[in-house]
Structure formats: structure tokens, C-alpha cells
Amino acid sequence: MQQRSIPSIGLLFISVSAILGSGWLFGSFYAAQAAGPASIMSWIIGGVFVIIIAFTFAELCSSVPVSGSSVRIPQMTHGTVVGIFCSLNTWFCYVTLTVIETMAVMQYLSFYFPAVMHIEKGGLTLTGYTVATILLFCMSVVNTYSVKYIVRFNTFLTLLKIVIPIFVSILFVNAYFSIHSASNPQVFAAISFAPFGWHGIFAAISVGGIVFSYNAFKQAAEMAGEAKNPSFSVPFAIVGSVVLCMIIFLFLQIGFLSSLTSNDLKNGWSTLTLLNNQSPFVSLLVEHKINWAIPILYFAAIISPLAAALIYCTSAARSLYGIAANGYAPQLLLKLNKNGESALTVWINFILAVIIFQFFKNWDQISNLLTCLFAISYGLAPVCMVALRVQLPSRPRPLKLPFGYIWGYVAFFLTTLFIYWVGWDTISSVVWFFLFCLIATIIFQKTSRTSASEIKTDWKASIWLWAYLVVIVIASKLGDYGNGAEIMTGLWSVIFLAVCSAIVFAMAAKFTLPAQKIQIQIDAAISSKNDSGH
């Protein structure tokens, strides 16, 4: 955290490596279940939407290049209440992502070492829990050394992770044309391209693993404070990683669809059944008797999530560091070791990750939950971007988006749709997280030396956030995704969310901290020794 040592290509590889975690191993399967062959459209639409959002991160983080940006910048623009919410949200997501990616490794290890998991009921055995803990420990040790070593190791792994998914997609397309088409050439001619219509296409974006697969583009933003020439490298890495991975995901989805047989689809797309739904691509390899490729795929199935977990471990440490930098946690967390890293944050996250492992049995149990929470964090980028334009219009912006307010609103609206498409089943659980954040904020303000006037200012600057969360809950409950009440459906739900998003976005642009206070915080963060290395 001490020096700007990461080049543009290294920053790009950090995001690409995290995006190509376990998502590519499961996304094609779940997207196909939700949308059928139209899942191809879901990847394209989802990718374009994410790119629109990513550009707001690019402008924001190139203008304010600080480590832990998704935690620290909202604090600078909208005060303590919003800052605490973002801090808890981002930190929880990154620690849990480390757990999920490690769990993905364990699930694929169970193919060769079944003793690590309870195959029937799911969940790790004592042996598996021990192995997972050792993996987390090793990643934590690596993260106590300079980030340069992680980047070098990650760059090598990323090259493999890009090549293997492309290889797998080509392999499955070839398997379909050389094997499947010869035996059953009419399988796709007899089915609908979009069996669930637009509802299925949009649902696949959120519950089909598509947003979850793309979400790691923010890694470059989190490490902006350590990038060489951040005005170029941050936008390059954020947008470049999404474009590159979207191409890879499209090839994988086409390859997956091309390899399905009529037997796989005998019960319909929503109940798409392979030999082993825990390992979709391996099931197809076995089905087509391409046994020689199984070791290659499983090598990727272990390396991809493991490398992603390593990067998430890094981001989790920086998020906790950002929480301390904002004053929400003990300043002891800001102490750096001889390698310029905050070792204490790493080990706190390790303990939390080991505990989280106790509560989840499988990879897919919390993927929708994380999709919802990450989508909420996406919405902070356009909000903060426009807030800075309003309050600090003359601030240098190496990348300045055209029609900034309109672009910001569109990006904010798209993040709202991502959350809505997750469905009521997930959002009804997330409500408890919202309440936890509210209680944590009140406790912090009661126990800190915050003055009454500052508390009033912070709550005023957060009005839009609580209004937004209420809108999300109401729309989800009344909507037709994830067992909603189906009172507000189709175009009406889109209109409702568009209008509410416009109102909330205008509130977020208006209710900010004073310009002078924002400027002081930004200057202090950028000039800090821990971010600039001076």
C-alpha cells in the first residue's frame, strides 16, 4: 500500500484474473437454465450494461486515485452514514468472495478427492474444512508481502486462465459439430431460442451468474492508489477487463449450448440436467467421451477460483484498511509491516473467512446474495461521480464522460435493474443486512466524538440512500422476479424503477457534503504516505 508500483497491464490482469474465477465454470449452465439459448443475449446485454457502469468507475477512480476507493470515496462525498454502509457492504462482499472461490476449489477437488465434501448433502467434511483453512492461510501469508509479488504471480496465472476457457469453448463447439450434429442434428431446430422471453433474458443477467461473473472489474478501482500513471491505467484496466472477459464468456456460452444433447433437454431448460450439475463442463466432456480433456479442465477449475480468491483476499485487506482510514475502525489497522502491507487486516479477514465457511454448504448458496450487494455498490460510482461534478466542477478529470449527469443516471438505473432482477427471495434476506448497517451506524455515532451538527449533516447526505433501499424492497416485493407478488410486472416495473431512480439520483446529487469538506478529504487521501509513497 506504500508505492505506486503496478503497471497498466498488471492492473488489467488483476481484474481479468478475478473475473475469470469460478463464474465461467458455472455461469453458462445457470444462464442457460434461466434463458435457454437466449442466454447469449443475456451475456451481451449484461456486458454492455456493466461497461456503461464501468466507465463511471473509470472517471471517478482516475480523478480520485486512492486505494479502497469503493469504501473511501463515498465517505468523502456523502459523509459517515453512507461511508459506513459502503464500508460494511464492500468488506463483507470481498471476504465472502474469498470464501466462495475457495469453496469452488474444494468442490472441484472433490472430483478426485471425494473425502473433502459430503457429496449427497453438500458441505465440507472435517478433512475438507482443514484443507480449505490451509488454502486461506496460504493466501493470507502471500498477502502480507508486497503486492508486487501477487501481481507477478497473478499475471502468470491469468495467461493460463484466459487460454483455458477459450480452449474449452472451442473444444465444445467442435464436439457438437463433430459428434452431436451427426447423431441428432435437429435438437436446436425444434426448440425456441428464447423459451422464457425477455423475462428469462433479464433474469439470467442477475440470477444466471452473469453479473456475478462480471463483478470483479472493480478490482482495478480498489487498487488505483498503487497504480503507475492512474489517469490511464485505471480506465484501461476497468473497461478493458470487461470487454476481454465478455468475449470469453460468449465463446463459453456458445460452446456450452452447442454441446447439449436432446437428453440433456428432455425436461426443458429450467430443469436442464447433466450427469453432474455441480460440474457442468466436465459432465459434457464425460457425456461426449472426451476424457483426455478432463484433467485440463479440472486444472483450470482449481487454478481459476484459487487465483481469484487470492485477489479477493488482497481487496478485502484494502477494504478493511479503507474502513480504518475513514475512522470507522481502530487506527492500529493502518500500521504497515516492513513490506508496506497491513498484515493485521489480512489476519482479521482470515479469521472471519474461516468462520463464514461454517454457514454455507455450496458455491451457489450465496452467489445471488453477493450479486445483489455488489450491484448496490455499483450504484455508488455514478452517484459519487455526479456529486463531485456538482461540488468540484474544476477538479482535473483525466477521463471525463460526455453528458455526465445523463450517463450517471443511466448507470444508476442499470444497477437498480440488476438488483431488481435478483428477485424477492434474495432481497428479503438482504433487508437484514440493511438493518445491520443502520444499527452499526447509530452505534458508531453514539460512541464516537461526532458533534450534533456533523451527525445532522451526515444523515441529511444519506437520505437518498435509505430512500433507495426502500424503493428496492417495495419494487422487489411487488415485482415478478424471485417469487415476488407479481402485482407490478413487465413494463410497469421498469417505469416505476426508472422514475424512482431519477428521483433518488437527483437527491444524491443534491444532498452531499460541502465542497470544501470534500476537497480537504480528497487532498488528504491522495497526499497520504500510504497512497502516494512520498
C-alpha positions, 0 to 999 in steps of 0.5 A: 500500500506504500508505492505506486508500483503496478503497471497498466497491464498488471492492473488489467490482469488483476481484474481479468484474473478475478473475473475469470474465477469460478463464474465461467465454470458455472455461469453458462449452465445457470444462464442457460437454465434461466434463458435457454439459448437466449442466454447469449443475449443475456451475456451481451446485454449484461456486458454492455450494461456493466461497461456503461457502469464501468466507465463511471468507475473509470472517471471517478477512480482516475480523478480520485486515485486512492486505494479502497476507493469503493469504501473511501470515496463515498465517505468523502462525498456523502459523509459517515452514514453512507461511508459506513454502509459502503464500508460494511457492504464492500468488506463483507462482499470481498471476504465472502468472495474469498470464501466462495472461490475457495469453496469452488476449489474444494468442490472441484477437488472433490472430483478426485478427492471425494473425502473433502465434501459430503457429496449427497448433502453438500458441505465440507467434511472435517478433512475438507474444512482443514484443507480449505483453512490451509488454502486461506492461510496460504493466501493470507501469508502471500498477502502480507508481502508486497503486492508486487509479488501477487501481481507477478504471480497473478499475471502468470496465472491469468495467461493460463486462465484466459487460454483455458476457457477459450480452449474449452469453448472451442473444444465444445463447439467442435464436439457438437459439430463433430459428434452431436450434429451427426447423431441428432442434428435437429435438437436446436431446430425444434426448440425456441431460442428464447423459451422464457422471453425477455423475462428469462433474458433479464433474469439470467443477467442477475440470477444466471451468474452473469453479473456475478461473473462480471463483478470483479472489474472493480478490482482495478478501482480498489487498487488505483492508489498503487497504480503507475500513471492512474489517469490511464491505467485505471480506465484501461484496466476497468473497461478493458477487463470487461470487454476481454472477459465478455468475449470469453464468456460468449465463446463459453456460452456458445460452446456450452449450448452447442454441446447439449444433447436432446437428453440433456433437454428432455425436461426443458431448460429450467430443469436442464440436467447433466450427469453432474450439475455441480460440474457442468463442463466436465459432465459434457466432456464425460457425456461426449467421451472426451476424457483426455480433456478432463484433467485440463479442465479440472486444472483450470477449475482449481487454478481459476477460483484459487487465483481469484480468491487470492485477489479477493483476499488482497481487496478485502485487506484494502477494504478493511484498511479503507474502513480504518482510514475513514475512522470507522475502525481502530487506527492500529489497522493502518500500521504497515509491516516492513513490506508496506502491507497491513498484515493485521487486516489480512489476519482479521479477514482470515479469521472471519473467512474461516468462520463464514465457511461454517454457514454455507454448504455450496458455491451457489448458496450465496452467489445471488446474495453477493450479486445483489450487494455488489450491484448496490455498490455499483450504484455508488460510482455514478452517484459519487461521480455526479456529486463531485461534478456538482461540488468540484466542477474544476477538479482535473478529470483525466477521463471525463464522460460526455453528458455526465449527469445523463450517463450517471443516471443511466448507470444508476438505473442499470444497477437498480435493474440488476438488483431488481432482477435478483428477485424477492427471495434474495432481497428479503434476506438482504433487508437484514443486512440493511438493518445491520448497517443502520444499527452499526451506524447509530452505534458508531455515532453514539460512541464516537466524538461526532458533534450534533451538527456533523451527525445532522449533516451526515444523515441529511447526505444519506437520505437518498440512500435509505430512500433507495433501499426502500424503493428496492424492497417495495419494487422487489416485493411487488415485482415478478422476479424471485417469487415476488407478488407479481402485482407490478410486472413487465413494463410497469416495473421498469417505469416505476424503477426508472422514475424512482431512480431519477428521483433518488439520483437527483437527491444524491446529487443534491444532498452531499457534503460541502465542497470544501469538506470534500476537497480537504478529504480528497487532498488528504487521501491522495497526499497520504504516505500510504497512497502516494509513497512520498 
